[in-house]
Amino acid sequence: MDKKVYSEFEQPVYQAQLANGLAVHMIPMRNFHKTYAMFTTNFGSIDNQFIPYGGKDYIRVPDGVAHFLEHKMFEKEDHDAFDLFGQLGADSNAFTSFTQTSYLFSTTSHLHENLDVLLDFVQDPYFTAQTVAKEQGIIGQEIQMYDDDAGWRLYLGMLGNLYPHDPMHIDIAGTVDSISQITADILMKTYRTFYQPSNMNLVITGKMDPQETLNWVTINQQRRQFDSAQKPERKNDLYDPSGHDVIPFRSLTMDVARPKVMVGIRGLPVSYTGRELLHYKLAIDLLLDVLFDDTSDNYLRLYNTEVLDDSFSYNLEMQRDFYFAYFSSDTEQMERFADEVIAILESADQQIEAVRTRFVGIKNAEIGRLIGLLDSPEAQANHFGGQLFDNATLMDEITELRTISIEDLYQVAHQFIKSEGISVFQIVPEHR
């Protein structure tokens, strides 16, 4: 087991790789009573074309398989994993993104037993035709519910603009039609391909004894026999890496009280990996704060003229093989909102120069926000970089953020903000 101590924060981090390939990362937090654990596979909704374990040729599985697996893993022949966690006093959950599926729990007691439940239910698949049919009905209702959610439709509509020919534009849950094609055999083929220990990691934060905890995990894994490791081969190549397939504008009419609008930017591929990629991401995050933070001149001007309101938000999402940013608000001035946001983005150089004297303060505010997250076991685990950022921790983010200069912002603005990669999506009320 390797140990790294972040002396500034008096925070040790322990890492180990088990014989079966599972990576275990532990961040013990002093004076905490809660422990949080997250078990993640490097597999998400966009991974729908791959060579199945032991196979030679690519197959394509129906959209929504990753999310469907997430639902199905909790249900066993004679029990439900949620019930086991509840009996042990733990809160449990799971989520699927474009590129990963994670299973998690938080607890203040029975850590050993809860870890066994987590590892056992994720590594013990149970699929039958009957349980798959039952889940199709449940997830079908979930998809229909999200179809009525204007905020989700706005987000998904923007992804349809930015990635019209790539799986990112498809709902993570799939469609009612696509999940109707999922079978127990498809689930098992997918599971065997991506739920190998060598394609997974376990992150544990909060109250624990690292050596004792690692021993528990090791003993649990030694009780099982796993297929020999085989690196998953998947097709995730973008239809058009240059981004010229971006759709500039679309709109949707829905039964909403107020119009909604989103501006998106599709990032073009970069050669960075690991910590260099983390530096690039943090620099873009800081750039967006400079341009749109609620203390910025731009935000205050647009707020005071009612172009945007408290519903305004912006975010950068960076996942395996793609990244994008978006800016959204409810507003009666949809066209002006889009025009203003795009104008700010396209004048980034002038915007950066205008805050040169305040840059250090803006950066320190973001550093302070990240330092505040060090008191959260959940944040420590959720910020873990995994394979994308070479196992970077929240402390690594803070350290890397400190190295970013104002010149870095000019560089990433030129790399990231391309007019051809900008798009607008609107949701218009039916009564208009």
Phi, psi and omega per residue, in radians:
M1 nan 2.252 3.119
D2 -1.604 2.536 3.132
K3 -2.228 2.296 3.040
K4 -2.202 2.302 -3.123
V5 -1.940 2.167 3.015
Y6 -1.568 1.647 -2.957
S7 -1.069 -0.615 -3.123
E8 -1.037 -0.646 -3.090
F9 -1.797 0.048 -3.094
E10 0.889 0.768 -3.026
Q11 -2.158 1.979 3.031
P12 -1.505 2.632 3.037
V13 -2.278 2.285 -3.113
Y14 -1.981 2.398 -3.140
Q15 -2.377 2.464 3.105
A16 -2.613 2.658 3.029
Q17 -2.093 2.127 -3.093
L18 -1.328 2.936 -3.110
A19 -1.050 -0.505 -3.141
N20 -1.481 0.012 3.096
G21 1.743 -0.157 -3.127
L22 -1.162 2.248 3.075
A23 -1.591 2.235 -3.126
V24 -2.058 2.229 -3.125
H25 -2.196 2.233 -3.076
M26 -2.230 2.295 3.119
I27 -2.178 1.569 3.118
P28 -1.255 2.349 -3.086
M29 -2.069 2.082 -3.069
R30 -1.153 2.548 3.047
N31 1.141 0.336 3.061
F32 -1.792 2.552 3.084
H33 -1.769 -0.306 -3.071
K34 -1.722 2.548 3.011
T35 -2.154 2.453 -3.117
Y36 -2.207 2.296 3.139
A37 -2.268 2.450 -3.132
M38 -2.372 2.149 -3.102
F39 -1.925 2.023 -2.937
T40 -2.181 2.401 2.976
T41 -1.908 2.470 -3.138
N42 -1.387 1.228 -3.060
F43 -2.762 2.188 -3.116
G44 -2.453 -2.903 -2.978
S45 -1.160 -0.449 -3.101
I46 -1.413 -0.151 -3.080
D47 -1.543 1.091 -3.076
N48 -1.785 0.052 3.024
Q49 -2.256 2.075 -3.050
F50 -2.801 2.870 3.011
I51 -1.566 2.050 -3.117
P52 -1.127 2.685 -3.131
Y53 -0.909 2.217 3.138
G54 1.420 -0.040 -3.115
G55 -1.678 -3.130 -3.140
K56 -2.148 -0.414 -3.034
D57 -2.013 2.619 3.108
Y58 -1.208 2.511 2.982
I59 -2.162 2.809 3.034
R60 -2.083 2.188 3.132
V61 -1.749 2.778 -3.120
P62 -1.075 2.611 3.071
D63 -1.062 2.405 3.103
G64 1.746 0.034 -3.082
V65 -1.118 -0.733 -3.110
A66 -1.045 -0.813 3.128
H67 -1.157 -0.673 3.120
F68 -1.082 -0.763 3.082
L69 -1.040 -0.749 3.122
E70 -0.955 -0.805 3.131
H71 -1.120 -0.780 -3.002
K72 -1.264 -0.436 -3.048
M73 -1.114 -0.494 -3.100
F74 -1.263 -0.502 -3.031
E75 -1.567 2.175 3.100
K76 -2.026 3.112 -3.066
E77 -1.065 -0.689 -3.049
D78 -2.190 0.165 3.117
H79 -2.859 3.009 3.077
D80 -2.120 2.309 -3.088
A81 -1.053 -0.563 3.089
F82 -0.975 -0.711 -3.120
D83 -1.136 -0.689 3.132
L84 -1.123 -0.761 3.085
F85 -1.066 -0.756 -3.139
G86 -1.051 -0.709 3.116
Q87 -1.126 -0.456 3.141
L88 -1.682 0.128 3.079
G89 1.333 0.382 -3.117
A90 -1.873 2.607 2.964
D91 -1.674 2.304 -3.096
S92 -2.244 2.756 3.139
N93 -2.881 -3.125 3.088
A94 -2.779 2.792 3.061
F95 -2.669 2.685 3.079
T96 -2.122 2.341 3.051
S97 -2.027 -2.957 3.109
F98 -1.112 -0.527 -2.974
T99 -2.260 0.032 3.121
Q100 -2.651 2.788 3.004
T101 -2.258 2.241 -3.064
S102 -2.215 2.467 3.085
Y103 -2.105 2.378 -2.951
L104 -2.571 2.815 2.978
F105 -2.646 2.764 2.956
S106 -2.253 2.527 -3.077
T107 -2.714 2.771 3.010
T108 -2.000 0.087 -3.133
S109 -2.739 2.906 3.053
H110 0.936 0.798 -3.106
L111 -1.056 -0.795 -3.112
H112 -1.008 -0.862 -3.107
E113 -1.120 -0.696 3.137
N114 -1.187 -0.632 3.069
L115 -1.113 -0.705 3.095
D116 -1.076 -0.742 3.119
V117 -1.073 -0.796 -3.127
L118 -1.042 -0.905 -3.099
L119 -1.164 -0.715 -3.072
D120 -1.153 -0.800 -3.044
F121 -1.278 -0.564 3.122
V122 -1.282 -0.521 -3.082
Q123 -1.763 0.288 3.108
D124 -2.301 1.391 -3.080
P125 -1.230 2.527 3.098
Y126 -2.470 1.845 -3.114
F127 -2.233 2.287 3.000
T128 -2.329 2.835 3.122
A129 -1.035 -0.655 -3.111
Q130 -1.189 -0.794 -3.113
T131 -1.238 -0.549 3.087
V132 -1.157 -0.764 3.135
A133 -1.084 -0.713 3.104
K134 -1.072 -0.766 -3.108
E135 -1.205 -0.542 3.092
Q136 -1.034 -0.692 3.106
G137 -1.182 -0.707 -3.125
I138 -1.160 -0.845 -3.109
I139 -1.225 -0.585 3.072
G140 -1.015 -0.718 3.091
Q141 -1.155 -0.663 3.110
E142 -1.095 -0.750 3.128
I143 -1.089 -0.756 -3.139
Q144 -1.146 -0.609 3.094
M145 -1.109 -0.782 3.133
Y146 -1.197 -0.445 3.063
D147 -1.080 -0.408 3.128
D148 -1.659 -0.004 -3.116
D149 -1.609 1.897 -3.050
A150 -1.102 -0.648 3.135
G151 -1.109 -0.720 3.113
W152 -1.198 -0.688 3.128
R153 -1.147 -0.596 3.079
L154 -1.117 -0.838 -3.138
Y155 -1.096 -0.826 -3.118
L156 -1.176 -0.610 3.084
G157 -1.102 -0.690 3.101
M158 -1.147 -0.710 3.098
L159 -1.096 -0.594 3.064
G160 -1.123 -0.536 3.063
N161 -1.296 -0.763 -3.036
L162 -1.344 -0.573 -3.081
Y163 -2.333 1.117 -3.012
P164 -1.153 -0.365 -3.097
H165 -2.019 0.183 -3.078
D166 -2.075 2.753 -3.044
P167 -1.144 -0.211 3.111
M168 -1.102 -0.394 -3.101
H169 -1.441 -0.079 -3.135
I170 -1.662 2.379 3.102
D171 -0.866 2.369 -3.137
I172 -0.969 -0.583 3.132
A173 -1.368 -0.127 -3.065
G174 1.472 -2.791 3.090
T175 -2.110 2.875 3.108
V176 -0.995 -0.681 3.135
D177 -1.206 -0.770 -3.063
S178 -1.175 -0.692 -3.110
I179 -1.263 -0.351 3.086
S180 -1.190 -0.280 -3.137
Q181 -1.627 -0.060 -3.114
I182 -1.355 2.345 3.119
T183 -2.159 2.914 3.091
A184 -1.070 -0.618 3.128
D185 -1.153 -0.737 3.103
I186 -1.093 -0.746 3.138
L187 -1.078 -0.748 -3.115
M188 -1.191 -0.708 3.086
K189 -1.059 -0.757 -3.130
T190 -1.179 -0.757 -3.136
Y191 -1.030 -0.852 -3.099
R192 -1.084 -0.534 -3.103
T193 -1.317 -0.731 -2.957
F194 -1.933 -0.310 -3.127
Y195 -1.682 0.574 2.997
Q196 -1.322 2.475 3.113
P197 -0.933 -0.605 -3.126
S198 -1.218 -0.197 3.101
N199 -1.884 0.303 -3.038
M200 -2.326 2.825 3.000
N201 -2.475 2.652 3.111
L202 -2.085 2.131 3.125
V203 -2.012 2.239 -3.129
I204 -2.221 2.239 -3.110
T205 -2.297 2.735 3.085
G206 1.776 -2.519 -3.059
K207 -1.309 2.154 3.098
M208 -3.052 2.810 2.875
D209 -1.805 1.981 -2.998
P210 -0.982 -0.803 -3.093
Q211 -1.174 -0.757 3.115
E212 -1.085 -0.745 -3.122
T213 -1.135 -0.767 3.107
L214 -1.085 -0.663 3.110
N215 -1.083 -0.746 3.111
W216 -1.028 -0.826 -3.111
V217 -1.115 -0.744 -3.128
T218 -1.082 -0.798 3.129
I219 -1.088 -0.730 3.113
N220 -1.028 -0.790 -3.091
Q221 -1.246 -0.523 3.129
Q222 -1.242 -0.311 3.109
R223 -1.314 -0.208 -3.029
R224 -1.978 2.711 2.989
Q225 -1.905 2.265 -3.099
F226 -2.031 2.662 2.986
D227 -1.043 2.642 3.057
S228 -1.077 2.526 -3.049
A229 -1.084 2.404 3.061
Q230 -2.509 1.980 -3.071
K231 -1.063 2.216 3.128
P232 -1.069 2.379 3.051
E233 -1.933 2.092 -3.060
R234 -2.323 2.770 3.076
K235 -1.828 1.914 3.097
N236 -2.192 0.295 -3.117
D237 -1.130 2.367 3.106
L238 -1.193 2.493 3.118
Y239 -1.014 -0.752 3.118
D240 -2.432 1.609 -3.110
P241 -1.008 -0.430 -3.126
S242 -1.275 -0.260 3.126
G243 1.397 0.172 -3.110
H244 -1.302 -0.108 3.085
D245 -1.560 0.044 3.113
V246 -1.041 2.321 3.089
I247 -1.538 2.113 -3.026
P248 -1.148 -0.596 -3.040
F249 -2.731 2.427 2.939
R250 -2.602 2.824 3.076
S251 -2.467 2.782 -3.126
L252 -2.403 2.404 3.081
T253 -1.713 2.241 3.138
M254 -2.466 2.895 3.094
D255 -1.458 1.399 3.122
V256 -2.162 2.704 -3.115
A257 -1.316 -0.647 -3.094
R258 -2.281 2.611 3.074
P259 -1.107 2.626 3.069
K260 -2.211 2.519 3.137
V261 -2.508 2.538 3.115
M262 -2.379 2.376 2.983
V263 -1.885 2.315 -3.132
G264 -2.185 2.698 3.035
I265 -2.253 2.202 3.050
R266 -1.596 2.178 3.099
G267 -1.377 2.429 3.091
L268 -1.486 2.695 -3.106
P269 -0.988 2.485 3.060
V270 -2.185 2.835 -3.082
S271 -1.561 -0.053 -3.089
Y272 -1.188 2.572 3.007
T273 -2.430 2.891 3.024
G274 0.965 -2.290 -3.065
R275 -1.194 -0.502 3.057
E276 -1.110 -0.692 3.107
L277 -1.180 -0.651 3.069
L278 -1.083 -0.754 3.104
H279 -1.022 -0.773 3.135
Y280 -1.080 -0.784 3.132
K281 -1.096 -0.816 -3.113
L282 -1.126 -0.594 3.097
A283 -1.156 -0.699 3.082
I284 -1.156 -0.747 3.080
D285 -0.951 -0.804 -3.123
L286 -1.168 -0.666 3.075
L287 -1.039 -0.783 -3.137
L288 -1.134 -0.611 3.058
D289 -1.105 -0.762 3.113
V290 -1.018 -0.706 -3.054
L291 -1.430 -0.604 -2.907
F292 -2.350 0.059 3.120
D293 -1.007 2.660 -3.044
D294 -1.229 0.004 2.983
T295 -1.804 -0.024 -3.089
S296 -1.333 2.724 3.092
D297 -1.067 -0.675 -3.128
N298 -1.070 -0.834 -3.120
Y299 -1.090 -0.826 -3.083
L300 -1.099 -0.684 3.128
R301 -1.130 -0.803 -3.113
L302 -1.243 -0.563 3.097
Y303 -1.195 -0.772 -3.103
N304 -1.185 -0.412 3.090
T305 -1.730 0.185 3.059
E306 1.065 0.452 3.029
V307 -1.301 -0.538 3.043
L308 -2.420 2.944 3.121
D309 -2.445 -2.818 -3.063
D310 -1.144 -0.197 3.094
S311 -1.369 -0.147 -3.102
F312 -1.069 2.379 3.055
S313 -2.612 2.752 3.048
Y314 -2.534 2.697 -3.088
N315 -2.834 2.641 2.993
L316 -1.953 2.232 3.046
E317 -1.978 2.132 3.097
M318 -2.172 2.048 3.125
Q319 -2.280 3.100 -3.106
R320 -0.953 2.085 3.006
D321 1.382 -0.020 3.093
F322 -2.811 2.794 3.082
Y323 -2.770 2.668 -3.130
F324 -2.778 2.841 3.064
A325 -2.215 2.726 3.103
Y326 -2.558 2.720 -3.101
F327 -2.400 2.176 -3.036
S328 -2.452 2.750 3.075
S329 -2.853 2.681 2.834
D330 -1.399 2.321 -3.108
T331 -2.863 2.537 3.026
E332 -1.421 -0.142 -3.111
Q333 -2.003 1.127 -3.045
M334 -1.050 -0.847 -3.085
E335 -1.116 -0.747 -3.113
R336 -1.184 -0.684 3.096
F337 -0.973 -0.877 -3.128
A338 -1.079 -0.775 -3.131
D339 -1.091 -0.729 -3.111
E340 -1.164 -0.789 -3.126
V341 -1.100 -0.782 -3.140
I342 -1.119 -0.706 3.121
A343 -1.093 -0.703 3.110
I344 -1.119 -0.785 -3.141
L345 -1.082 -0.772 -3.069
E346 -1.334 -0.181 3.052
S347 -1.942 0.569 -3.039
A348 -0.998 -0.670 -3.124
D349 -1.011 -0.837 3.134
Q350 -1.150 -0.643 -3.140
Q351 -1.132 -0.720 3.127
I352 -1.136 -0.787 -3.124
E353 -1.069 -0.608 -3.106
A354 -1.145 -0.396 -3.121
V355 -1.896 0.266 -3.069
R356 -0.922 -0.765 -3.097
T357 -1.263 -0.312 -3.134
R358 -1.849 0.056 -3.022
F359 -1.041 -0.800 -3.104
V360 -1.052 -0.716 3.118
G361 -1.115 -0.704 3.115
I362 -1.128 -0.764 3.128
K363 -1.133 -0.733 3.138
N364 -1.111 -0.587 3.102
A365 -1.117 -0.708 3.110
E366 -1.211 -0.686 3.072
I367 -1.063 -0.748 3.121
G368 -1.077 -0.654 3.118
R369 -1.120 -0.751 3.130
L370 -1.181 -0.665 3.097
I371 -1.074 -0.662 3.106
G372 -1.069 -0.523 -3.134
L373 -1.287 -0.229 3.130
L374 -1.108 -0.327 3.116
D375 -1.513 0.146 -3.121
S376 -2.064 1.998 3.056
P377 -1.004 -0.666 3.129
E378 -1.086 -0.809 -3.129
A379 -1.118 -0.695 3.114
Q380 -1.033 -0.737 -3.131
A381 -1.288 -0.756 -3.073
N382 -1.216 -0.418 3.111
H383 -1.528 -0.061 3.133
F384 -1.069 2.270 -2.966
G385 -1.361 -0.347 -3.115
G386 0.977 -2.619 -3.087
Q387 -1.175 -0.484 -3.051
L388 -1.094 -0.753 -3.077
F389 -2.056 0.544 3.069
D390 0.993 0.859 3.067
N391 1.041 0.560 3.120
A392 -1.150 2.470 3.069
T393 -1.770 3.055 3.072
L394 -1.054 -0.620 3.096
M395 -1.148 -0.621 3.070
D396 -1.139 -0.669 3.092
E397 -1.042 -0.800 -3.130
I398 -1.082 -0.793 3.135
T399 -1.076 -0.755 -3.124
E400 -1.196 -0.679 -3.137
L401 -1.058 -0.606 -3.130
R402 -1.125 -0.420 -3.094
T403 -1.468 -0.153 -3.057
I404 -1.344 2.252 3.134
S405 -1.852 2.952 3.108
I406 -1.138 -0.521 3.084
E407 -1.119 -0.569 3.075
D408 -1.062 -0.627 -3.132
L409 -1.149 -0.699 3.066
Y410 -1.045 -0.767 -3.088
Q411 -1.113 -0.836 -3.087
V412 -1.245 -0.509 3.082
A413 -1.082 -0.737 3.130
H414 -1.213 -0.568 3.135
Q415 -1.334 -0.698 -2.955
F416 -1.587 -0.727 -3.007
I417 -1.578 1.774 3.084
K418 -2.100 2.269 -3.082
S419 -0.991 -0.647 -3.104
E420 -1.243 -0.247 3.128
G421 -1.681 0.073 -3.099
I422 -1.672 2.439 -3.096
S423 -2.507 2.793 -3.142
V424 -2.272 2.391 3.041
F425 -2.305 2.339 -3.117
Q426 -2.106 2.580 2.891
I427 -2.045 2.050 -3.020
V428 -1.844 2.335 3.095
P429 -1.051 2.540 -3.101
E430 -1.098 -0.529 -3.051
H431 -1.361 -0.076 -3.120
R432 -1.371 nan nan
